[in-house]
């Protein structure tokens, strides 16, 4: 792919280098060192705007899935752009509050909510706690009664639908741990609606992530709309249908449904219920808004030809290639006229799965060359770890032609602060 063919908004190449909203990525790498994630606030805003316009004809709410990237600055950009949030843990709820979200801006999902998380969620009075089982509904009800309040709950249903995505990120089959079988949902909701302490406000479904087609979402929407009709026969009226996230992004130029096609399909099915449509996009908001900058620390020949290009970032900074065999484009930040060579781009971690890309054609890299790993804004930094005692990666936000550090580099003291030895 030609050097500049890929970028439209935010990340662009000049004649000499890759930039983010006009800011030189080389300059950022020199200033803060690598590995570093760089985000474009403009792209995050544009993506949210695209969702907002696509759904504008129908009552809806966009709850950005914080799990994709819960950096405080990212959450604040989402909030300032009018987005709401989906939190997947007590930690993400606290993060959302610190970013300025109101409890009524938060839906709380998650298999296996702890008693502490349930206490906090009920106490705050969130917009909806997406319950994953009948037992969890019971525990929420008990806590709500103790607090003399009513918890707003939605039931997550498992419709037994194949998301046709990577098996690790498909969640809608009956063999998956998520939600309750949709065939049991009617009875469970009927019972829950009689519980003092619970107000059943919605249904929740999320069949998978990085979906490249709309078929599974369409099927899931039809299934929950049918359930709504059955519930209304039982005299149970809910407020919203939460269709989860899952819209895929092109990591390697693949065709993915547009946000407009996605919205049109969902609205077409859900509108006969008359219920507010909630969606929880994560990747589609922040994925294209971030790159991971990493420096080449070694180059060595492979025994059968080509080069190993070792970066200072690996699976501890970006887990997706090792965990899912995920593809991310990798390009040098500074344009180079060197001959193209076949490279296996690898990380420094002591695992053979620590590989970012095999057989990539790159201008001959040298030690010190800064590479950008593209479309790394979602599930990049959020899944990073201290494995091999790497520091968590630095994060930079580019906004309005300026950049700022939004997470400094961890020191070894930071890492050891919680250890007692
Ligand atoms: N809602 C629920 C209930 C979810 O479980 C997820 C993602 C989302 C929303 C957001 O889905 P998205 O729009 O981002 O596809 N680490 C994996 C992805 C895991 C997704 C987990 N759940 C990856 O790097 O591909």
Boltz pocket constraint, residues with backbone or C-beta under 6 A from the ligand:
constraints:
  - pocket:
      binder: B
      contacts: [[A, 65], [A, 67], [A, 68], [A, 86], [A, 109], [A, 169], [A, 206], [A, 208], [A, 209], [A, 210], [A, 244], [A, 245], [A, 246], [A, 247], [A, 280], [A, 281], [A, 282], [A, 283], [A, 284], [A, 320], [A, 324], [A, 378], [A, 379]]
      max_distance: 6.0
